[in-house]
C-alpha cells in the first residue's frame, strides 16, 4: 500500500464518520427532547449499558455525564444478568446502547429491565430492532455503513453513538446552567482543575511580601529583591503602591549610571504597575502577564499590597 493510498484511506474514513455525525441531526426529534427532560427531573441516576464496543462507548458517556453534573453508572450488559442488575434503583433511567439492538445479551437483558418501572432509552442503530421496540424512547444512531472496508468492525457506528451521547450531555449541561465553577468541583486534579479553582492568594501567600520605600537605596533594594527571589519588589509608601522595581529595572539603571550613591528606589521604579486581586483565579493572572509581556504581578486586597505572584508559580502548578 503506497503512502498516498494510506492518506486517502484515512481521509475517506474521516469523511465517512463526519457524514454519519452530520446525519444524526435529522434524528434529533421529540424523543431526544423527552429524554433530556426525563433526565433533568430524575431523582435517581442514569444507568448506561451495552455490550462489546458499545460498552466502551457507554463508559465514556457515563464519564462525561458525571463530569458535567448528571450522576451516572455504567452497567455491562453481560454482567447485568449475573448480579449487576442490583445496581438499578427505582428512580433510575436506563440507556441501552446497541448498533443492531438484537444481540443475544440485549435480548436476555431487556425483559428483566422491563419488569421495573424504570424508563428505558434505546440508543440504537436499528429502529426496527428488539431493543427499539421495547424502549420508551429511541435515540436513532443509524449509519449507512462502517468505515471498516469489510463493513464489519464498529467504527462509524460507535462514533455516532459517542456523538449522540455528547449531544445529550451538552444539552443537560446547558439546561442546568452548569458553570465553569461547577465544572471545577468535579475536576479538582490536574492543570484543568487548577485553572478553574486555584486562586492568586494560594500562590502569592507562599512568596512573602517584598517591599521597599521610595527612599530605599539601590543597594538595599537589590538585597530585598535577592532575599525573596521573585525578581521584583514593590515600592510602598504609607500603605500605598507607588511602583515596582524588577531585575530588568536594576540592569537598565546600572547601564545608565556609574555613581549609585544618590539613586533611590523612587528613581528607578516603574510607576502604575500591573496588579491583580488576591481572590482572582491564578489563570487570570497568567492571562494578564501574557497580555502585558511581564513575569510578575503585584497582588492586592481591596487595593492594598499583599505580595507578588510570579510566572514561575504558575509553571510549577502546571497552569501554563
C-alpha positions, -999 to +999 in steps of 0.1 A: +000+000+000+015+033-011+017+064+011-009+082-009-032+052-005-028+054+033-036+091+033-066+086+010-079+058+032-076+079+064-093+108+047-121+086+034-126+072+070-128+107+085-152+119+058-175+089+062-176+093+100-181+131+097-210+125+074-225+100+098-224+125+126-239+152+104-267+129+095-276+125+132-290+160+131-320+145+113-326+122+143-328+149+169-365+146+174-392+147+202-378+116+217-344+133+222-361+162+239-382+139+261-351+120+272-333+153+282-364+164+302-367+130+318-331+131+330-334+167+342-363+158+366-347+124+375-342+119+413-320+088+406-291+081+383-287+074+346-276+037+341-259+033+308-254-003+295-240-020+264-220-050+251-187-051+232-176-018+216-210-002+227-200-010+263-168+011+259-189+040+244-213+036+274-184+040+298-173+072+281-208+086+281-210+079+318-177+097+324-190+127+305-223+127+323-207+125+357-182+153+350-210+176+338-234+172+367-255+141+357-250+112+382-244+081+361-233+045+364-220+020+338-235-015+338-221-041+315-250-058+297-234-093+301-227-088+338-262-074+345-279-108+343-252-122+367-260-099+396-253-064+384-290-057+380-289-048+416-273-015+406-306-003+393-328+016+417-365+025+413-358+062+403-331+054+378-333+059+340-316+033+317-299+039+284-291+008+265-266+011+237-265-013+207-259-010+170-282-039+160-305-039+190-308-076+185-277-091+203-284-122+225-272-103+256-296-074+249-325-098+242-319-116+275-314-084+295-344-063+283-372-084+298-356-081+332-353-043+327-389-041+317-400-058+350-394-025+367-409+009+361-376+024+350-377+045+318-358+026+291-340+046+264-326+028+233-296+044+218-297+021+188-287+019+151-317-002+141-351+013+149-369-019+140-349-040+164-360-058+195-344-031+218-360-002+199-395-018+201-392-024+239-379+011+247-398+041+260-377+064+238-354+059+208-322+078+201-316+068+165-279+064+156-284+046+123-254+048+099-252+038+063-220+017+067-190+012+088-157+028+079-142-007+080-136-018+044-155-050+052-183-030+067-179-051+099-158-035+126-177-010+147-162+023+135-188+048+121-215+033+143-195+038+176-186+073+165-223+081+161-231+066+195-204+087+211-216+119+194-252+113+204-241+108+240-221+141+238-252+158+224-272+146+254-245+157+279-242+191+264-279+197+264-282+186+300-252+208+310-268+238+292-302+233+307-287+231+342-266+262+335-236+242+346-209+268+351-171+267+350-172+268+388-195+238+388-171+221+364-142+228+388-159+209+416-157+177+396-122+183+382-100+193+412-070+175+399-046+183+371-040+215+352-076+219+341-089+218+377-062+243+389-072+267+361-108+267+374-103+269+412-067+279+421-067+315+434-039+340+432-036+340+470-030+303+470+004+310+454+013+346+464+008+339+501+037+315+499+061+340+484+065+365+512+059+403+508+089+421+493+088+458+496+109+489+499+101+526+504+107+553+477+138+564+497+154+530+499+189+529+485+198+509+454+220+485+475+192+477+499+167+474+470+189+448+454+192+430+487+154+430+491+149+416+456+175+389+462+161+379+495+126+370+482+138+355+449+108+369+429+127+391+406+109+422+418+099+442+448+071+466+454+076+503+463+053+512+491+047+545+509+021+548+537+004+515+525+000+529+490+016+513+460+040+537+443+056+514+418+075+482+412+112+475+407+122+444+387+156+428+379+153+445+345+149+479+361+181+473+381+201+462+350+189+492+330+198+515+359+234+500+361+239+505+324+230+542+327+247+552+359+282+549+373+276+567+406+248+549+425+252+568+458+223+592+452+199+569+434+169+556+454+140+532+447+119+562+436+144+570+408+142+536+391+108+522+399+081+516+372+050+536+381+015+523+379+024+486+380+000+459+369-019+444+399-043+416+405-067+409+433-057+381+456-092+365+451-088+363+413-081+330+396-044+322+390-053+315+354-064+352+352-030+362+365-014+342+337-036+359+311-027+394+324+010+385+324+009+373+288-012+403+277+014+427+291+045+406+284+056+406+321+065+379+346+053+394+379+021+410+392+016+428+425-012+412+445-037+434+463-066+431+487-090+459+484-063+479+468-037+473+494-005+454+486-002+419+499+025+402+478+037+391+444+028+363+421+055+352+396+050+333+364+072+306+378+045+300+404+021+292+376+047+270+358+052+249+390+014+243+393+012+232+356-012+260+347+008+271+317 
